[in-house]
Amino acid sequence: MHSLSFNLFSFVRKTGYPLILDGAMGSLLQSKGIDVNTQLWSSLANIKNPEAVYSIHVEYIKAGADIITTNTFRTNPAAVKKSGLKYDFKKLVNAGVQTAITASKGNNVLIAGSNPPAEDSYQAFRTLTKKELISNHQLHIETLMNSGCDFVLNETQSHMDEIEIICKYCSKNEIPFVISLFVNKDLTILSGESLKEVLAFTSDYEPLAIGFNCFFNDTLKRIVKRIKLNFNWGFYLNCGSGNFTDKEISCGIIPKEYATVASKYLSKKPSFLGACCGSTPAHIKELNKLLNEKNHNKIAVKN
């Protein structure tokens, strides 16, 4: 556990040496033949296959990740309730967080508690009421922090009401958080608001950083071209070979190619970078290599 009493994301942005976030968990577990529940995605592995979750965390740390993400993308109360399975969401959360903490021992890494959208990530129309949305996020975030996370990584968020709930709750309770957005090609989120509108709202609540995740490079190109990235920002792109909604996820961009893509955005001073669906520790290793080479070249120029 580390103290985030100061914003590390701001510090690294000034140095030009971003933090490295880990890569995918669910698609790696899937590739290992571990059953992935349609409602709870990979979260049942926290109690059924903890050794596999542990080993993947360790692989990412060895690859150079500064931040590892808990396997809690579908441990939120709404998802557990919808699954119809008789599990206590707090047990699933705590098991996921403790596995990440155990894997990180002896290493200087941060634990990011994954908090997903209340319902499916790519679902434009939701079935939950506002009261249910509020309860879902507050309970999940609270449980993640109480279990020992350093900060909450609110991933693939694309509905303005949920973004508002998360920002207001974290700000009010002084919970360090990152908001990471899923953005359409026209630079709107699924609920219809423009990215500029979302950024203007979110920045008022002083998140550690604002990220972009789970879409492809063509959309990030548009963001970089049209948005002034004068804030703590980062990205972890979809590395899958198919569509966002595919149930079977396989790698669609090899690690070296992904690092080449990432290198094009370093001049925009991201605070963090990683990889999303379909990625592996090899992708993170290449990102680490990219940053080490960049840092070495900077030192060589100064000398």
Disulfide bonds with the S-S distance in Angstrom:
none
